Every structure is written in structure tokens, then in C-alpha cells.
């Protein structure tokens, strides 16, 4: 796997990241299969996973992708080298995608992502 440095941070990440959205939206695989996909990607050398709080079916399923990733990497010995980038600013009413960049919503999305990822700080 080829690696690169993220900007001026000095953080070394795989040049190829994994976009985990298909594991949580309509047509998603069973969770066990989703975890197997994440682990296969990591076993191949990828260290960057992209997610979002709205990678889910609807507002009632918020955080599904983040929780799935967290459960997949929980027992990995290399979990400290895995970098997870998440996003906020969208909502999932019904099956729609709508924007909401209000400070209140962004704060709520960040708090929800912190809980779903099981971290004290969002990496990116």
C-alpha cells in the first residue's frame, strides 16, 4: 500500500481510503458481512475510512455506519493506526438527503458521531 502525509499534520495515511457508505444505505449487506468488508479493506493496508453520521437508511438509523466501523475495528490490534474521517451537515428525513448546516445541528451531529465512534475527539 502506498502512503501519504496528510497536509502539514505529519499524519501518515494510506493513499487510498475506503468510503464506507454502501455498507449502511439502502441495499446494505448484513452487518456481519459489512464488518468483514471493513476488515478485508484494513487487512489490504488501507488505514483511512470515510464515513458520516447520515450514512444510514433514515433519521431513525443515524450513526449506523459509524457504529458499524467501530464494531469492526474494536478488537483489531492495529486500531490505533486506523483513521476515521466523518462528516456532518446533512439530515435523512424519510429516505431523502437534506442539508442542515446550522450550528445547533452541527453540534448535535458531532456529539452523536463522538458517541457512535466511541471517541473523545473526531480525527477528521
HELIX and SHEET records of a PDB file:
HELIX    1   1 UNK A   21  UNK A   23  5                                   3    
HELIX    2   2 UNK A   31  UNK A   43  1                                  13    
HELIX    3   3 UNK A   59  UNK A   61  5                                   3    
HELIX    4   4 UNK A   64  UNK A   73  1                                  10    
HELIX    5   5 UNK A   79  UNK A   81  5                                   3    
HELIX    6   6 UNK A  103  UNK A  117  1                                  15    
SHEET    1   A 2 UNK A   3  UNK A   6  0                                        
SHEET    2   A 2 UNK A  11  UNK A  14 -1                                        
SHEET    1   B 3 UNK A  18  UNK A  19  0                                        
SHEET    2   B 3 UNK A  48  UNK A  50  1                                        
SHEET    3   B 3 UNK A  83  UNK A  85  1                                        
SHEET    1   C 2 UNK A  90  UNK A  91  0                                        
SHEET    2   C 2 UNK A  98  UNK A  99 -1                                        
END                                                                             
